[in-house]
Amino acid sequence: MTESRIETEQDAIRPLRDDIRFLGGVLGDTIRDHEGPEVFDLIERVRIEAFRVRREEVGRSAVAQILEGVDIAVALPLIRAFSYFVLLANLAEDIQRDRRRAAHEAAGEPPQSSSLAATYRKLDAAALDGAAVADLLADALVSPVITAHPTETRRRTVFDVQTAITELMRRRQRYTETERERAAAESQIRRQVLALWRTALIRLQRLRIQDEIAVGLRYYELTLFDVMPAINAEVRAALRSRWPGVELLPRPILRPGSWIGGDRDGNPYVTAEVVRQAAGQAAGVAFGRYLGELEGLEKSLSQSSRLVPVSSRVAELAAAGYPDPATHADEPYRRALHAIRVRLSATAARALGAIAVDRAAGVSLDTLPGAVTGPQTDAAAVYPTPQSILDDLDAIDASMRAGGDGLLADDRLAALRHAVETFGFHLQGLDMRQNSEVHEQVVAELLAWAGVHQDYPSLSEHERVELLSAELRTRRPLLGPHARLGELAAKELGIVRAARDVVDTLGPEAVPNYIISMCTSVSDMLEAALLLKEGGLLDPGEPDGPPICAVGIVPLFETIEDLGAGAATLAAALEVPVYRDLVAAADMRQEVMLGYSDSNKDGGYLAANWALYRAELDLVEVVRKTGIRLRLFHGRGGTVGRGGGRSYDAILAQPAGAVRGSLRLTEQGEVIAAKYAEPGAAHRNLESLIAGTLESTLLDVEGLGSEAEPSYELMDELAARARAAYARLVHETPGFVEYFRQSTPVAEVGDLNIGSRPASRKPTSSVSDLRAIPWVMSWSQARVMLPGWYGTGTALEEWIGGDEARLATLSDLYRRWPFFRTVLSNLAQVMAKSDLDIAARYAELVEDETLRDTIFGMIRDEHARTIRMHAAITGNDHLLADNPSLAESIHNRFPYLEPLNQMQVELLRRLRAGEDSELVKRGILLTMNGLATALRNSG
């Protein structure tokens, strides 16, 4: 490497290190001023020693020796200090990412991969036929779905302060030439850091589902309201300019979704009232935004009819504006916008009133910014659909352009039109989800009450399908008005009926999907359909007509076995006439969800990833044979062990035909804030989702050609070997669960107030019943990261068997096949965050020495084997050779991780030795919070 190249790289990272040093200094000053010299000096000793550990000047025990026996009253501010060091380092890295992107663009360099600009270049080079593009993008949809079980552990107050510091740091960066303004910005930063230090990091009470709803909705005001519609408009314009004879993307490609308040799988706190609250609050956010924008437009569009002409439609709207004809008499756009605002206020009042049961828990018109209340609103006609208000806004837009005011129309009015088109009245699609076992219990009770069958569970699969098909064809309900049901059935039916009310009020996009967890059979899908029928969301239709369902029935295949059988299950369902008719009534559209978390926990990293790929290949074949229009919903978590990693790379790694212009994917954990809390980050992430979708749909990205089948067979063998290696540890080694519980903070994870959902589906100690989040998060806290790599090294080593030709085969696949490259890249990212020296400290918590040595020995050996195989196949001399920014990030945060991990081990040892004090427990939870923040995708 040349000296100038080294200088360039050093110059590139110098601003980041300067920012980290500045923020660390501000935090240090705050601690010294408010905690005293003793605490500050201890923190400094630990920090300096941690840097010496990173430079390998001292052994790993150096920090542990300082912390051993430290008084808990001193330990708590120490933990908080390093947690905040990490949080501020994250902030500095986010700013650096934007800084580098701006420098890249300013230098006129080619657009970066995963950007839409780079994708457009690839599409231009491919010279695609417009009709083919239109066909492939006919159902275009990219839908990030925010879920309700986050590992995002920051309180909203902490989050808000961090947002303020980020903006102040950007301002400080801009004021490099104005010392007075720079000093003022730095003073404000010091105030915010002090506020941060004085704010408790963790909640005293567990987050309620109502809080989770509010947390999910905050991202709309932060970024999504502005970013999503703008990207939709830009992508539509870019594609239509390339294929001008084709009406591409008649609907916005980006449309958001949520599980928060609709996902009740294992969450007893989701009720009919919660469904109403989730939908009502989301609608309230949308209506409030539109009304506020309309009010702003009224103030700004002051054109006079004496100076500009207006269309007859705008004149009609203006005539219905203010009650007093003299108000803004010669300002037709103001009057027209007021008329629209009155009608929208009436629409909001009706919709919010229809959804809410408890007005105190709901949203009312008088709480919305820009709302018009009073007799005029009471008498106004409501907008029946979002398109009806769009028609009025489009009329204003057309009139302004005809009058020469297109420049004005392109600003706030255009943004509002695009927002209404993107979000409608519902804001986001609220998915419903429940476990198939619950459906079976409820359907059995409904059938027994109606006298249809007294022992439904005793029926064979064939008998169940016949019975359910017959019930789905009849208009007769199973229940009368005086039916008496058990608690579970009454609750489930009440939830579906609440969803029906939401659909009736806000439209079918408000509740677009009903997801069946642990779906294993056709009857699982039909049971959900019968529940939807009984709740009023499925209409059996006329005797000679098809049944119609307002929501899509979505099977979720989760375990490796269920993924393997998923295509056969779907194909069998499509052979059932009533289900086939339901799909036909939905334009042959069928969504299937693939579960990343349970498949990984079931069979390990490599086996799960290949099972997902194989499942998609099989589903694509079902599409070919049946003519359905498949949409895949990827249930990815934040960490690699739950399907995480770069979304763009993950989309390109899908098999040919699996994307076809549309996909949905869950956004979970602390990655939600990392992706959507700041406009620049939100734009980059949403842009990369669309870029990946367009490329995977319109271009040949798999790269295997005629070698596809041999490559698939090779992966079949690798996956089988990896699964066997994983099973030998997790499922077959005696005492593994005991080792897991003692060597990780899994028991304490359940006490961290990060979500409303219980840590386990069932009250058992089985790995299979443990939820994926605590499973993955516990291994992450202990720095083993086991779900993200274990078993892969053995599979690769066994298959290669010392054969250089086989090694060359895998190296060639790594270069040519996005799937295999992404698997190894994600594995490298998670292994780079592992630290087996720290993990050994956690292993010391295991009481049985023989068990400890056996299992940790297996983990240590597989870890080394996997790194060795990765290097051999990729040719990289270290794990992150292809990801220098992540390598720099891990390098920067190592000195903060070390004290948090060492302190967590120390406090776990004390707690388990009987020191059952609230302060010790709080200290453990604080370390977990800090480590989750430091690792950024830990659960």
N, C-alpha and C positions, 0 to 999 in steps of 0.2 A: 504494500500500500504506500502511495507516495506521501511525502510530507504535506503537500497542499491538500490532499484528500483528507488526511488526519485533521488538519486545521479546519477544513470545512465542516467535518462532523463535530468537532469540538465547538465551533461557532454555533452550530445548529442547536446543541443541547445547553449551551451556556445560559440563555435566558431562562430555561426551565430550572436549572440549578440555582440561578440567582433568585427566582421567585420562591423556591422551596427554602432557600436560606433566609430570605426576608420574612416569610410567613412564620418559619420556625423561630426566628429571632423575636418577632412580635409575641408569639405565644409564650416563649421563654420569659420575656419581660413581664407579661401578665401574670405568669405563675410566681415569679419571684416577688412581685409587688403584693400579691394577694394570698399566697400560701406560706410565705416566709422563706428565709435562706436555707433552712434544714431540708425542706421538701425539694426546693429547687436544686440544691447541691446533689441530693440523691439522684434526682432525675438526670442531671448532667453527668454524674458518674456512670449511670447505667447507659446513657446514650453514647458516651465516649467509648465505653467498653464494648458496646454493640458494634460500633464502627470498627474497633480493633478486631472483633471476631470476624466481621466481613472481610477484613484485609488479611485474615489468618495470622495475625500477630499473637493471638492468645487462643486457647481452646474454647470449646463450646460451653464448658462449665463456668466460664468467667462471670457471665451475667447471672446465672443461677446462684452462684455463691453469694453475690451481693444481695439477692432478693430472699435468700433463705432466712426464714424467721422474721422478716420485716413486719413491723406493726401494721395491722390492718388499716389503722387510721392514716398511715402514711402511704400504704399500698394503693388505696382508692384514688387519691390525686395523681399518683404515678401512672396508674392504668388510664385514667382520664387524659393525662398529658400525652401519652403515646397514641391513644385513640384519636385525639385531635390532631396530633402531628400527621397521622395517616390521612385523615379527612382533608386537611389542608394540602397535603401532597397530591391527593387525587384532584383537587381543585386546580392546582398548578399544572398538572398533566393535561387536564382538559383545555386549559388556556393555551398550552404549548401545542396541542394538536391543531387548534384553530390557527395559531400563529404559523405553523409549518404549512398548513394548507393554503393560507393566504400568500405566503412566500412562494410556494410552488406555482400558484396561478399568476402571480406578479411576474415571475421569471419567464412566463410564456411556455412552460413545459407542457408536454402532452397531458391530457386529463388522466387522473389516477383511476386505476381499476376500481370497479364498484360504483363509479360515478355515472350519472346518466349521460354526461358528455362523452365518456369513453364508450358507453353502450351504443349511442347514436352513431359513432364512428364505425363500430363493428356492423351495425345494421346497414349503413350506407355501403360498406364494402361488400356485403353479401348480395346486394341487388335483388331484394326479395320482391315477389309478385304481390301487388296490393290486395287482390282477392284472397290469396292464401293467408296474408296477414290478418285480414278482417275475419276470416273463418277461425283462425287460431285464437284471436282475441275477442271472440263473440261474447264470452262470459268473463271478461277480464275483471279480476278482483284481487287486490292485495289487502289483507285484513289482519293487522296486528291486534291480538285479543289480550287485554290485561286481565290477569287472574287474581284470585282473592286469597292466595296463601303465599304471601311474599316472605323472602328472607331480608327484605328491606327493613332494617332495624332502626333507622333514624326516626326520631320524632319530627313532626311537622315543624315545630319551632326551630329545631336544629337545622332542618332542611332550608327553612326560609332565611336563616342567618347565613348559611353557606351560599345561598343564591346572591344575597347582598354583597358578600365578600367577593364573589366572582366578578360581579359588575364593577366593584370598586377597583379590583386588580386590573381589569381591562382599562378603566379610566386612568389608573396610574401609569399604565403602559403608554397611553396616548399622550400623557403630559410630560414626556421626557424632556421637552425643551422649555417647559414653564415650571420653574421650581416652586412657585407659590401654589399653583394648582396641584402639583404632585404632592407637596407637603400636606395640603388639605385632604387629598385622597388617602394618604397614609394615616392621617389622624382618624379619619372615618373607619379605616380598616382596623385600627387599634380599638376603637369603640366596639366594633362588631365582634372582634376576637374576645374582648372582655365579656360581651353579652353571651358569647358562645361558652366561655369558661364558667359563667355563672348559671348556665342552664343545665339541668339534669339530663344525662344522655339517655337514660332508659325510663320507660313508663313504670309506674307502680301497679297499674292494672293492665290486664290483658286487653289487647285491642278488640273492640266489639266489631261486629260485621258492619254496623252503621258507620263506624269510623273508617273501615276499609272502603266503603262506598265513597265517602268524602275524599279519601286519599287518592283513589283512582280518578275521580273527576277533576282533581286539581291540575292534572296535566293538560287539560283542555285550555284553561286560561293561561297556563305557563307557555305552552307552545302549539298545541295541536290545532287550535282554532285558526291560527295564522298560517301554520306550515302546511297542513294537509291540503286545504283548498288551493293554495298557491302551487303546490307540486302537481295536483290534479290538472289544473289549468295548463301548466307548462308542458306536461307530458302529452296531453291531448293535442295541444298546438304543434308540438314537435313532430308527433306521428302523422297528423293530418297534413302537415307541410311536406312530408316525404311521400305520402300517398294521397294526393289531393282529390282523387276521384272516389275515395272511399270514406264513408262516415265512421271513422274509428272511435272507439270509446264513447258511445252515446251516454254511458253512465260513468261517473268518476271511478277511476281504478282503485283509489285508496278509500276504504270505508272501514272505520274502526269497530271493534267489538269488545265485549267484557263478559267475564264470568262472575263478577262481584255482585252477589245477591241472587244469582240464579243457579250457581253450582252448589248442590246440596249433597253430593257424594261424600259421605263421611262427616258432613257438617250439620249437626242437628239444629244450628241456629238460623238456618235459612227457612223462612216461613212464608206464607202468603203475604203477610204484611211487609216482610222484607223485600219480596219481589216488587210490590207496589212502590215501596220507598226507593228502591234502586232505579226503577223505570221513571218514577215521578221526578226524582232529583236530577236524573240525566236530562229529561225533557225540560226541567226548569232551567238548567244550565244553558241549553240550546235557546230556549225562548228568551232568556235574559240577555244573551249575547245579541240576538237579532234585534230585540227591542232597543237595546242600548245603541247599536249601530244605526238603526233607523232614526233615533233621536239625534244622533250626531250628524247624519245626512240632512235632516231637516234644518239644522243650524248652518250647514255649509253650502247646500245647493240653493242659493238665493237668486238664481236667474229671474229676471223680470220679463213678464210677457210683453212688455213694451219694447224689449230688446231682442228676444229670441222667440221663435215659433215653437209650438208644442203640438204633439199629435192629438187626435181626437180622443184616443184612449186615455192619455194623461189628463186631458181636460175633464173627462168623466170622473177620473179619480180625484182631481182637484175639487170638483163640485161637491164631493162627498167628504171633504176634509174637515176643517174646523166648523163647529156649529154656527159661528158668526161669519157670514159671508165677507165681512170687512177685514177679517184677520188674514194678513198676507194676501190681500185680494189680487195683487198683480204678480205673485210669486207661486206659479202653478206647481213647481216641483216640491216646494215646501208643503203645500196643501195636499198634494197627492201622497207624499210620504207620510203625512199625518194620518190620512185615511187608511193607509196600509198599516200603520202602527196601531190604530184603533182596532182594526179587524184582527190583527195578530194578538193584541191584548185579549180580545174576546175569545180567540182560539185557545190561547194559553189558559185562560180562566176555566174554560170548559174542560180542556184536556186534563189539567192538573186536578180539578175537582172530581173528574170521573175516575181517575186512578186512585186517588188517596182515599184511605179508609179513616185514618187518624189524621185530621188536619194539623194537629200539633206536630206530628212527625213528618208531614208532607211539605210541599212548597206551594205557596199561595201567590196570587198575582201581585199583591201589594209589596212582596219582597223582591220583585224583579226590577232591575234597573231599566228605566225607559218605559215602563208600563203605563198605560192610560187607564184610569179608573173613572167610574161615574156613569151617568145615564147613557152617554153616547156609546160607551163600550158595551153596556148591558143590552143595548138595542142592536148592536152591530151583528152582521152575519159572519159566521166563523169561516175560516179557510178549511175546506174539507180535506185537502192534501197539501203537502209542501209544494207540489207543482203549481197549485193555484196561486200561491203567493209569488212563486217564481215568475208566473205569467205577468203579474203586475210589475214586478221589478224589471223584467225584460222589456216591458212596454216603456218604462221610464228610460232604460238604457237605449232602446232604439230611437226614442224621441230625441234624446240628448245627442246621439251620434248624427241623426238627420239634421239637427240644428247646428252642427259644427263643434259640439262640446265633448267629442270623444275622449279628449285628454282628461276631462273631469270624470267621465264615466269609467275610465280605466283604473281609477283609484278606489275609493272606499265602496262605491256602489258595486264594482266588479268583485271585490273581496266578499261582500255580503252575498251576492248571487252565487258565487262559488261555494261559500260556506253552507247556504241552504241546500244546494244541490248535493253536497257531501254529507251533511249531518241530518238533513230532514228535520222533523219535529222530535225525533227520538234520540238524537245525538249519536248513539252507539247501539249496535245489536246486542241484546242481552241473551246469551245462550242459557238454556236450561240443561242441567246434567244430573243424572241419578244412576246408582248402581243397578245392574240387571237383577240382582238378588232381591232388592226392594220392590222392583216392578213385579216380580213373580209373586211375592207375598201379597201385594195390593190387588193384583188381578185375581188371585185365588179368592180373596175375600169378596171382591165385587161379584165374581161369578157365583160364589156360594150364596150370597145374599139374594141375587136375582133368581136363584133356583136353576141356573144353567148347568152347573156341575159342582158337586159338593167336595170333590177332592182333586182339584186341578193339578197339584204337584205330582200326583200319582200317574198322570198321563205320559205316554211316550211322546217323543218329539213330533212324530207324524200326527198323532192325535191332537196335540196342542195346536199345531199349525192349522189343522182342519177346523177346530173349534174357534180359534181366534179369527180365521178368515171369514167364517160365517157371521160372527158378531160384527166384524168390520163392514159387512155388506148390509146389515140391517139398520134402519133408522131408529129402532126401538132403543132407548137408553136402558142401561142395566139397573139404574137406581131411580126411585121415586123421590118426591120431596121429603118424605118422612123416613128415609133410610137411616138406620143406625149403624155406624161403622166404628171400627176400632181406631185408636189414636193415630197409628201410622197411616192407615188408608185415608182417614179424614184429612190428615195433614197434607198428604201427597195430592189428593184430589183438589184440596183448597188451593195449593200452589199452582196447579195447572189452570184452575179457573181464574186465578189472579192473572196469569199470563194471558188468558183469553181476553180479559178486560183490557189489558195493555195493548194487545193486538187490535182490538176493536176501536180503541181510542187513538192510537198512534200509528197504526198500520202494521203490516206483516214484518217489515224490516226491524221493528222494535224487538221482536222475539223471533229471530230467524231460524234457530236450530234447537233440536232436542237431542242431546247426546246420551248414549247408553254406555256407561262404564262397564268394563269387564264383559263385553258382548261376545258370546261364544256360539250363538245359534240363531236360526231364523225366528224361532219363537221369542227370543229376547227382543228382536226388533218389532215383532207384531204385538207383544205385550205393551211396549211403549206406545204403539199406535192406538191400541185400545184405550189406554189411559187418556191419550189426547182426544179421542172421540168422546169419552165420557165427560171430559172437561170442556168440550165445546170447541176444540181447535181442529178437529177432523170431521168433515161432513161426508157421510157415506154416499151422498149424491142421489139423484133420481134413479128409479129402477133401471133405466136404460142409459144412465150416464155414469161417468167415472167418479170415484171418491176424490175429494179435494182436501188437502191438509195445509193449513196456514203456515206450518213450520216444517222444516226439513228434519227427517228422522236420520240420525247420524250414528252409525255403530262405531264404537271406540275399541280398537284391538290393541291390547296392552302387553300381555305376556308374549314370550317368544313363540309358544305354541299357538296362541291366538293370532299372532301376526302371520304365522305360517298357514293357518287355516282361514284367514280373513277373506281372501278372494273367493274361496269356495263357499263361505257363508254368504257373501254378497250375491254370488251367482245363484245360489239356491233360493235366496229371498226373491230375486228377480224372476224366478220360475213360478212363484206363487202369484196367481192372477191378480188378487186384490192389491198386493204390494207393487206389482208391475204397473198396475193402473195408477197408483199413487205417484210413482216416479214419472210416468207418461204425462200426468196432469201438471207436473212441475217441469215441463219441457225436457224430460229425460235427464234432469240434473240430479246427481246423487253425490253427497259429501260423505267422506270416510275420514275418521280421525285415527291417527297413529300415535300410540303412547311410547314416549322415549324413556320415561322414568322407571316404570315397572319392568319393562323388558331388560333394562340395564341391571336393575337389582336382581332380576331373575337369572340372567345368564352372563352378565359381565359386558364390558365395553365393546369389544370387537364383535362378539356374537350378536349383541343387540343391534349394533349399527348395520350388520349385514342382514339380520332378520328384517329390519325396516326396509332396506333396499330390495330384498327379495319380495317382500309383501307388495311393494310398489310395482315391481315388474309383473307380478301376478295380477294385480288390479288393472294394470294397463291392458293386459290380455283380456280381462273381463270386458273392458271398454270395447276392445276390438270385436268381440263376439256378440255383445248385446246392444251396442250403439248408445249406451248411456254417456252422459257428459260428466266426467268424474272431477270432483274437486277434493284435494287432500288438505286435511287440517293437521298440522304438525304440533303435537303437544310437547314442545321443547321447554326445558328449564333454563336457569341461568348458567349453571355449571356444565362442563363437558359431560360429566357423569349423568346428566339429565337432558342431553341433547343440545347443550349450549355450544358456543363458538360463533365465529363470524357468520352472520345470516347470509350474506352474499355467497360465500363459499359453499355453505350448506345447500343453498338453492341450486347452484351449478352442479352440485354433487348428486342431484336427483337423476333417476333413470330417464331416458328419452320417453317423452309422452306422458310423464307423470305430472307436469306442471300445466301445460296448455293454457297459459294466460291467467291462471288463478291459483291462489293458495291462501290459506289462513295459518297463522302460527301464534302460539301463546307467548306472551311476554311476562316474565316472572322475576320475582326477587329484586335484589338491589340493582339489576340491570335495567329495570324500568326507569329508575331515576337517572342512571348513567346514559340512557338513550334518549329520554324525552323531557328531561327537566330544563333543558336549555335549548333555545331555538336552533343554534348551529348544529348541535348534536342530533336533535330531532330531525332536522333536514337531511343530514348525512345518512342517518339510519333508515329513514323512510325511502330516500333516494336509492340506497343500496338494495332494499327489498324489491323495488320496482325494476331496477337494473338487472338483478338476478333473474327475476321473473320473465322479463322480456327476452333476455339472452337464452335462458333455458327453454323458452317456448319457441323462439324463432330461429335459433341457430343450433348446429350440431355441436354440443359441448361435451358429450360423453367421451368421444375420441377413441373408442375401441374398435369400431367397424366390424370386420369379419371375425375379430378375435374376442368378441363379447362373450360368447358361450364358454370357451375355454377359461376365460378370466373369471366368469361367474362360478364355474366348477372349482377353480382354485380357491376362491373365497369361501365356497361351501366347506371345503376341507379346513381352511384356516379357522373359520368360525367354529366348527365342531371341536377342533383342538383347543381353541381359546375358552370355549364354554366348559369343556372338561377340566381344564386347569383351574378355572374360576370355581367350579363346583367342588373340586377337591378341597379348596380352602373354605369357602363360604357355607356350603351345604353338607360336606362330608367330614370335615375335621371336627372331632369331638371337642366340645368346649368353645367353639368359635363365637357363639353368641355371648357367652360369658366374657370372653376376651374383648369383644367389641364394646360391651357395656362398661367394662372396667378401664379400658385403655383410651376411651373417648368420652367427651362430655354429653353423650346422648341422653342420659337421664336429666341432665340440667337443661338441654335444649328445650324440653317440654315446658320449662319454667320461664324461658325467654319470651317476653310479651310482644311477639312479632305477628301474631295473627289469631283469628277467632277459631281456627280449625284445630281439633285435637291432633296430637302427634301420631297416633295410631288409628287405623280404621276400626280395629277391634282391641279389647283389653287383653292382649296376649303378649308374650315375649318373643314371638316368631319373627324372623327377618321378613317373611313374606307379608305379614300384616303391618309392619312398620311403614309409615309413609316415606316417600322418597326424599322429601326435604330434610327431615332429621337424619336419615341414613347418610345422605351425601354431606350435609352440613357437619356432622360429627366427624367424619373422616377428614373433612377439610380443616376443621379446627385443629385436629391432631396432626395436620400436615402430611398425612399419608396419601390423600386424594385417591384412595383405592378404586372407587367406581369409575374413574377416568382412564384406567390403564391395565388393571390386573388381568392376567391371562394372555395378553397380547404377545408379550415377549416369548413365552413358552410356545405358543402357536407358531410364531415366525421361525424360531430356532429349530423346532421339530420339523417343520416343513422343509426348510432349507437343508438341514442335515449335513452341513459342511459342503454342499454342492455349489460351486461357484456359478454354474449355469442357472440354478434356481434363484440364487441371490440376484443375478443379473435380470431375471424375469421380474422379480419384485421391484427392483430399481427402475425398470422400464415402465411398469405400471404406475409407480409413484410419479414419474415424469408426465405420463400421458393421460392418466385416468383421474378426473377431479375427485371422484368418490374416495379412492385409495389415498390420494394426496391429502384430502381434508381429514380423513381418519387419523393419519399419522401426524398431521399438523396440529390438530386439536389435542391429541395425546401428548405431544411435546409441550404444548402450552400448559396443560394441567400438571405434567411431571415437573416442569420448571418451577412451579409453585410448591411442589412437595419438598420436604426436608426430613430425611430419615434420621438425621442426628437429633432433631427435635422430636420426631416420632418415637425414638428410643426412650426419651424421657417420659412420654405418655405410657409406653409399654411397661415402664417400671411401676406403674400404678396397679398392674395385674398381680394379684396376690399369689397365684399358683405359678411358681418359677418355671416349672416344666412346660406348662401351657404357654407362658409368655415366650420362652425360648423357641418353642416349636412354631408358633404362629408368626411371631415377629421374624423369625429366621426365614420362613416361607415368603413373607412380604419383602424382606430385604433382598433375598436372592432374585425374586421375580422383578423387583425394581431395577436392579443392576442389569439383569438379562434384557429387559425391555429397552433400557437406554442403549445397550450394546447393539441390539437389533436395529433400533431406529438409526443409529449412526451408520451402520453397515448398509442399510437400504437407501437412505437419503444422501449419504456422502457428506453430511454436515458434521463439523467437528464439535458442535454443541447443540443442545436442544432447540435453541431459539436463533439459530443462524439465519433463518428466513424471516425472522420477526424482531428486528433490532429495537423497535420502539417498546415492545413488551419486555425485552431483555433489559433495557434501560430502566423501565418502570420497576421491575423486580429488584434491580440493583439499588434503586433509590429508596425503596421501602423496606429493605431487609433490616436495617438497624431499628425499625419500629416494630416489625413483626417479632423479632427475637425477644424483647422484654415482655410483650404481651403473651406469647406462648409460654415462656418460662414462669411468668406470674400465674398463668392459668393452671399449670401443673402444680405449682406450690399450693394454690388455694384448693384445688381438687383434693390434694393429699390431706390438707387440714380438715376439709369438710368430711371426707370419708373416714378420718381418724376420730371423728366425734365433735369437732369444733363447729357445732351447728348454730352459728350466729348469723343474724340477718346481714351483717356487714360482709362476712365471708361469701355468702350467697350472692350478694350484690356485686362483690368484686368479680366473681366468676362470670356473672352475666355481663358485666362491663367488658371483660376481656373478650367474651364471645362477640359482643357488639363491635369492638375495635378490630378484631380479626376478620369479621365479615366485611367491614368497611375496607380493610387493607387488601383482602383477597379479591374483592369486587364482584366475584361470581362464585359464591361459596355454597349455595344451596339450591 
